[in-house]
Amino acid sequence: MHGRLLVAGMGFLAIYGAVALKATFATVLMPMEPEKRQIAPQVPEIPKSDPRGEMAGDFVLPSVKRATITDRNGQALALSLPVAQVYANPMELIDPEDATKKLKTVLPKLDEAETVRRLSLKKQFVYIARDISPVQEIAINNLGIPGIYFEAGERRHYPLGRTAAQIMGSVDIDDHGIAGVERFFDQRLNSDRTPLRLSLDVRVQAVAHDELAAAKDEFSAIGASAIVMDVRTGEILAMVSLPDYDANDFNHAPNDARFNRAVTGMYEPGSTFKLQTAAMGLQLGVVHIWDRFSTIPIRVGRFTIRDMKTDHFAPWLSLPGVLAYSSNPAAAHIALDVGAQRQQDWLRNMGFFNRVPVELPEAGRPLVPASKNWGISTVMTVGFGHGVAEPPLAIVRGTAATVNGGILLKPTLVARDQQDEAQTPEAKVRPVAYKPDETDNGDDIGAQTPVGTRVLSEKTSALLRKLLRLDVTLGSGKSAEVPGYYVGGKTGTAEKIGAHGGYLKHVNVSAFTSVFPMNNPHYAVYVMLDSPQGTAATHGWTTAAWNAAPTVKKIISRVGPILNQFPDTANKDAIEASLAIPMNPSVPAGYRALGPGNDPGDPRNQAHSPKTQH
């Protein structure tokens, strides 16, 4: 018996010895790496070391799916951070109260009473916390609580806060875009992790925001907008709408702050539209720069078309004077010379009847009269920017076409080298257009021939550049002049329409649309102030010449060097001579100029003989 027991004991000793030896090899001497599927749900992936910062340029984290959005220089505007959702299977928990106390040490904001209640439910799945950091995930995992699990996720973050908030938009809880470029490029951002590079330049955006905010406060405006766009490529370098909000707090931002005034807001363009009236008159050959137009008030039904002040110009103005002094009746006469049908065709071809084709879902449709209602009064009022409502970006687009050689561009928020290659054949057409002169070094942003639809001849575009420059040197836009930048532009002030219809006296929308340098157009700068108030410095005036134009001046003087544009004062005389145009051009031999006694646009002559030929 003792022998048999000894043999059995030795057998068990051998078996246990073998198990112990195997365990020693498996856990100490030669441990096996656990399979990834066993630990992936519990332990987050360890970030790779990147001492040289080689990954910084791509902003691609290994555990996120949605692509980063950057400005044109690589500055991150939106990126996704790895987070985790903590959930539990209450059926696997031993002590809900003890588990809650342990979780509280890692999640200080955890509601203990509510968590205990949820962990005591007879369910197999309850959420405990959302969007916790990888550090918190590891800490909770180390608590060793059975029944606690993690679900990998990501959270969208906007590191620059308010910068371009309305452009960026936001995403929902499932990481799908719900506004702005996040919505427009939702599929691309979730399918291609390569960073989406926008045309925006955060440096230019910051300058435009600062100066616009200062103007809004100074003139107590209820809203404001500013745009900087490359007139050769259509790339938008800055787009500001005030008031704004922190993009990280989209869900709590008021509607007025989310409202993008640059593309959604519809405003009567006022006298900035006179540029289009002059452009269509010249391009169609209806008017010439030496023609003169009456500034005498026009009576239409119970309304009178007049200028705010007439003591600074004559009863008849030549075309340069019409733009420089911004006469409403004179612009109405030009529009009448063009006629209703051709006016509608022009505005339609310039894109003023449709949404601006930009990568923002919020882009609104302009408000224009129906063709059947486009009578003589509409022709005249639209001629000086009333009776239609357009978003600021449409005005900038139209301005660019008048100076870049006559090409209507498609504004874009995407850097040109990231444009989708699958463009329509029409978009790939590269018509002959305005060519930079030999002083252009060609190494700045987008120095390329404009791509788009020709709407003006180069000859007309060259003439319009001179007219816009005249508005700043001798006309209503003097306060926008920046020495050495040869700014050209057009002021615009429109009375606002009240909630119950009718125009509100002394409540204006003031705007200034400009381009610089006018001898070699590169950038358009636009500023709009909604309902500005007069100040002592403006002598109570609320027109664009007193508020919007000076704001454009400040923006140009600051963003010029950022955009590799520096003031050229050494060649001032030659440049000014190339842009010069007389306020009262002489009539060439063989022409009979429009003017007193030859005014086909006079409403009193509409029922009489056909228009006089030039």
Buried (B, 14 or more C-beta within 10 A) or exposed (E): EEEEEEEEEEEEEEEEEEEEEEEEEEEEEEEEEEEEEEEEEEBBEEEEEEEEEEEEEBBBBEBBBBBBBBBBEEBBBBBBBBBBBBBBBBEEBEEBEEBBBBBBEBBEEBEEEEBBEBBBEEEEEBEBBBBBBBEBBBBBBEEEBEBBBBEBBBBBEBEBEBBBBBBBBBBBEEBBBBBBBBBBBBEBBBEEBEBBBBBBBBBBBBBBBBBBBEBBEBBEBBBBBBBBBBBBBBBBBBBBBBBBBBBBBBEEBEEEBBBBBBBBBBBBBBBBBBBBBBBBBBBBEBBBBBBBBBBBEBEBEEEEBBBEEBEEBBEBBBBBBBBBBBBBBBBBBBBBBBBBEBBBBBBEBBBBBEBBBBBBBBBBEBEBBEEEEBEBBBBBBBBBBBBBBBBBBBBBBBBBBBBBBBBBBBBBBBBBEBBEEEEEEEEEEEBEBBEBEEEEEEEBBBBBBBBBBBBBEBEBBBBBBBBBBBBBBBBBBBBBBBEBBBBBBBBBBBBBBEEEEEBEEEBBBBBBBBBBBBBBBBBBBBBBBBBBBBBEEBEEBBBBBBBBBBBBBBBBBBBBEEBEBEBBEEEEEEBEEBBEBEBBBEBEEEEEBBBEEBBBBBBEBEEEEEBEEB
